[in-house]
Amino acid sequence: MGKKIKKKDVDAELLHSIYQLESEWKQIRSIMEHSVEASQIGRLQESLAQAKYIFLLKEARHRNLHALKLK
């Protein structure tokens, strides 16, 4: 039988992923803003990172997850 995964562990991993994706998205956005001629691939990467970030935020809201509750 498999090991049961605890909700607290999943929530902590979700929160970590949110922070990581937020950082990635902001970094890509900063590069694109400072770029003289933004490439199509760069715009797509920025849109993808933003979509992932928003999806995880919605999942956190659905799970009633708050950063202050985990600490």
N, C-alpha and C positions, 0 to 999 in steps of 0.2 A: 504494500500500500504506500502511496505517495505521502509526502510531508504536506501538512495543511499550511497554506499561506495565510498569514495574519493580515487583517485589514490595515493595521497600523504600518506594517512594512510596505504594503502596496501604496498607501497614501504617501509615505515618506519618499518612495521611489518616484511617484508621480510629481511631487513637489520639486524634487531634484531635477527631473526632466524639464519641468516648466522653467526653472531658473536657467538651466543650460540652454534651452531653446530661445529664451528671451535674449540672452547674451549673444547667441549666434545671429539672431535676427537683427539686433541692433548693430552688430559688427558689420554685417553685410550691407545694411542700410547706410551706415557711415561711409563705407567704401564707395557705394553707389553715389552718394551725395558729393563726394570729393572727386569723383571721376569726371574727366573732361567729356568723354563720350561713353556713356553707359552702354554696355553690350546687352543683347537680348538674353543671353544666358545668365548674366548677372541679375537682370530684372526677374527672370524666372526663379532663380535661387532665392531672391528676396521674397517673392510671393509665396513660394513653397514654405520657407521658414516661418513666415507670418501665419500661413494657414495652419501649420502644425502647432504653433504657439496658441492660436485661438482655439483650436480643437482641444488641446490639453486644458486650457482655462475652462472651457465648457464642461469637460469631464470632471474637473475639480469642483465646479459649481454643482454638478449633478450629484457628486459624492458628498456634498456639503463639507468640503475640505477648506480649512483656513490655515494659513502658515503659523499663526500664533497658537493654534490648538496643539500642534505637534511638538512644540518646544516645552 
